[in-house]
């Protein structure tokens, strides 16, 4: 009996680009707007004590984190695959753990564990469900702003091949640098950008190497009462295929309280200004972020 077609696809050089597609989709979810909702929940315990939704919303964009947060980000992408009939749901569980390292520096550990369901992305392969590849990032950030009011963080990023199905991951180990820089104004604006680059260094030799740059400028505006609107370009350049993927994201978020739990809700949509032939055309994103203040 012939092997299942999805395994045959993975061995075919002509269709190797599909194997790289899941990594490109996953890389887009490592975004500064996610950072605004995840790493960026860098508040102080006094903000929680005051119960100020506006202050908490402002802290969403500050990477000098002093609280633990657990964002759960649901992404939907449509129009994927050679026939543009594929779609993908990805629930990113993204725990963020900040650690103070001395008087002057914070280290922010950010893990992204994707749980995905996709259908009709690979020809005649049906659907797949399971874990995707995990991304672990560490950002080292000074506690004080620069003289001109900027804040920044930088460190390493590691791609870990944890996918439970070979069509949900790249089956490669990868690593590279990552950095974020942003500034907040007194009238509620936040602007800045995030960048990283991942190279693969080990893994299945039959799969495409990873050599990808991620760039995302972002802009957010606080509207009061814990509300924020934001926009970003989540751009990925695949150096192996000389191909850009550029979705424009627009989103609205609201900070509120459920019982004693502070929570941020976000909803938004994206349109792909540039994508490979087998890439997505449009998508949606919904995020719930649980916030845990530092009691020390």
C-alpha positions in Angstrom: 0.0 0.0 0.0 1.3 3.5 -0.9 2.1 5.7 2.1 -0.5 8.4 3.0 -0.2 11.5 0.7 0.7 13.9 3.5 3.9 11.9 4.1 4.6 11.9 0.4 4.2 15.7 0.3 6.8 16.1 3.0 9.4 14.2 0.9 8.7 16.1 -2.3 11.0 19.1 -2.9 8.3 20.8 -5.1 5.9 21.0 -2.2 8.4 21.8 0.6 7.0 25.3 0.7 3.9 24.0 2.3 6.0 22.6 5.1 7.4 26.1 5.8 3.9 27.6 5.8 3.0 26.5 9.4 6.2 28.1 10.7 5.4 31.4 8.9 1.9 31.4 10.4 3.2 30.7 13.9 5.9 33.4 13.6 3.3 36.0 12.9 1.7 35.3 16.3 4.9 36.4 18.0 3.8 40.0 17.6 4.3 43.4 19.3 0.5 43.7 19.6 0.7 40.4 21.4 3.5 42.0 23.4 1.2 44.9 24.2 -1.2 42.4 25.6 1.3 39.9 27.0 4.8 41.0 27.7 3.6 44.5 27.8 1.4 44.1 30.9 4.2 45.7 32.8 2.3 47.4 35.6 2.9 48.1 39.2 0.9 46.7 42.1 -0.2 50.2 43.0 -2.1 50.3 39.6 -4.1 47.3 40.7 -4.7 48.8 44.2 -6.1 51.9 42.6 -8.3 49.9 40.3 -7.5 52.2 37.4 -8.5 50.6 34.1 -6.9 53.5 32.2 -3.6 52.9 34.1 -3.7 49.2 33.4 -4.5 49.8 29.7 -1.5 52.1 29.5 0.7 49.4 31.2 -0.3 47.0 28.4 2.3 48.8 26.2 5.1 48.9 28.8 7.6 46.0 28.6 9.1 46.8 32.1 6.9 44.1 33.6 6.2 43.6 37.2 3.3 41.2 37.0 2.5 37.7 35.8 0.0 37.5 33.0 -1.6 34.6 31.1 -2.9 35.6 27.7 -5.0 33.1 25.7 -5.0 34.3 22.1 -7.3 32.7 19.5 -6.4 33.3 15.9 -8.3 32.4 12.8 -6.8 32.6 9.3 -8.7 31.8 6.0 -7.9 31.4 2.4 -4.8 29.2 3.0 -3.4 26.6 0.6 -3.0 26.0 -3.1 -6.8 26.2 -3.7 -7.4 29.1 -1.1 -9.9 26.8 0.7 -7.9 26.1 3.8 -8.3 27.6 7.2 -6.6 27.4 10.6 -7.5 28.1 14.2 -4.6 28.6 16.6 -5.0 29.1 20.4 -1.8 30.5 21.7 -1.3 30.0 25.5 1.3 32.6 26.4 2.3 32.7 30.1 4.6 35.7 30.9 6.8 35.6 34.0 8.8 38.7 34.9 11.8 38.5 37.2 13.7 41.4 38.8 17.5 40.9 38.4 19.0 43.6 40.5 18.1 47.2 41.0 18.3 48.2 37.3 17.0 45.3 35.2 14.1 43.0 34.6 14.0 39.7 32.7 10.7 38.8 31.1 10.2 35.2 30.2 7.6 34.7 27.5 6.4 31.3 26.3 4.1 30.7 23.3 2.5 27.3 23.1 0.1 27.0 20.1 -2.8 24.5 20.0 -4.0 24.3 16.4 -6.7 22.9 14.2 -6.3 23.3 10.4 -8.2 21.9 7.4 -7.6 21.8 3.6 -4.2 23.5 3.9 -2.2 20.5 2.4 -3.7 18.9 -0.7 -5.7 15.8 0.2 -4.3 15.7 3.7 -7.6 16.5 5.4 -7.4 18.1 8.8 -4.9 18.2 11.7 -5.2 19.0 15.4 -2.6 19.2 18.1 0.3 21.2 19.5 2.4 23.4 17.3 6.0 24.4 17.8 6.8 26.3 21.0 8.6 29.7 21.0 10.5 30.7 24.2 11.8 34.3 24.4 13.7 36.2 27.1 13.7 40.0 27.1 16.2 41.9 29.3 14.9 45.4 29.9 16.2 48.3 32.0 13.8 49.4 34.7 14.3 53.1 33.9 13.3 54.9 30.7 16.0 56.5 28.5 16.6 60.2 28.8 14.2 60.8 25.8 11.5 58.6 27.3 12.0 55.3 25.4 11.9 51.8 26.9 13.4 48.7 25.3 14.1 45.0 25.8 16.3 42.5 24.0 17.4 38.9 24.3 17.3 35.5 22.7 14.4 33.6 21.1 14.3 29.8 20.8 12.0 27.7 18.5 11.3 24.3 20.0 9.8 21.5 17.8 7.0 20.4 20.0 4.4 19.8 17.2 2.4 16.6 17.6 1.7 16.4 13.9 4.4 16.9 11.2 2.0 19.2 9.3 1.6 21.5 12.4 5.3 22.3 12.8 8.6 22.8 11.1 10.3 19.9 12.8 13.3 22.2 13.3 15.2 23.7 16.2 15.7 27.4 15.8 17.3 30.4 17.6 18.1 34.0 17.2 17.9 37.5 18.7 14.7 39.5 19.5 14.2 43.1 20.6 11.4 45.6 21.2 11.5 49.4 21.7 8.6 51.7 22.4 7.6 55.1 23.7 4.4 56.3 25.5 3.1 59.9 25.4 1.1 61.8 28.0 -1.9 61.9 25.7 -2.3 58.2 25.4 -0.3 57.2 22.4 2.1 54.3 22.3 4.4 53.6 19.3 7.3 51.4 18.6 8.3 48.2 17.0 9.5 44.6 17.5 12.0 42.6 15.5 13.5 39.1 15.6 15.3 36.7 13.4 15.2 32.9 13.6 17.7 30.5 12.1 17.2 26.7 12.2 20.3 24.8 13.5 19.0 21.2 13.9 16.1 19.0 13.1 14.7 16.9 10.2 17.0 17.3 7.2 14.1 16.6 4.8 12.3 19.8 6.0 13.0 23.4 4.9 15.6 25.3 6.8 14.3 28.3 8.7 15.8 31.7 8.0 13.2 34.3 8.7 13.1 38.0 9.8 10.1 39.4 11.7 9.4 43.1 11.8 6.4 44.8 13.3 5.8 48.5 13.8 2.9 49.2 16.0 0.7 52.1 17.2 -1.9 52.2 20.0 -4.2 54.9 21.4 -5.8 54.9 24.8 -9.5 56.0 24.7 -10.2 56.1 28.4 -12.2 53.7 30.6 -9.6 51.0 30.0 -10.2 51.0 26.2 -7.5 50.9 23.5 -7.3 50.8 19.8 -4.2 49.6 18.0 -2.8 48.9 14.6 0.3 47.0 13.4 2.0 45.4 10.4 3.2 41.9 11.3 5.8 41.4 8.6 7.7 38.2 8.0 10.4 37.9 5.4 11.4 34.3 4.5 14.9 34.4 3.2 14.7 30.8 1.9 11.9 31.7 -0.5 12.5 35.5 -0.9 8.9 36.1 0.2 7.2 38.6 2.4 4.0 38.0 4.4 2.5 41.3 5.6 -0.8 41.3 7.5 -2.3 44.6 8.6 -3.9 44.2 12.1 -6.6 46.4 13.6 -7.8 45.7 17.1 -9.8 47.1 20.1 -9.2 46.0 23.7 -10.9 46.7 27.0 -9.6 46.2 30.6 -12.2 45.2 33.1 -12.6 43.3 36.4 -14.4 40.0 36.9 -14.8 39.4 40.6 -11.3 40.0 42.0 -9.6 39.1 38.6 -8.3 41.9 36.3 -8.8 40.9 32.7 -8.2 42.3 29.2 -10.4 41.4 26.3 -9.3 42.1 22.8 -10.9 41.6 19.4 -9.6 42.5 15.9 -9.2 41.6 12.2 -6.4 41.5 9.8 -6.0 41.7 6.0 -2.9 40.3 4.2 -1.3 43.1 2.1 1.3 40.6 0.9 1.4 36.8 1.2 2.8 33.8 -0.7 0.5 32.0 -3.1 -0.4 29.4 -0.5 -0.7 32.0 2.4 -3.8 33.3 4.2 -5.9 36.1 2.8 -7.6 37.4 6.0 -8.0 36.6 9.6 -9.5 37.3 13.1 -8.0 37.5 16.6 -9.6 37.4 20.0 -7.5 37.5 23.2 -8.3 37.1 26.9 -5.5 38.1 29.2 -5.5 37.2 32.9 -3.5 39.5 35.1 -1.8 38.7 38.4 -0.2 41.6 40.3 3.1 41.3 42.1 2.2 41.0 45.8 5.7 41.6 47.1 
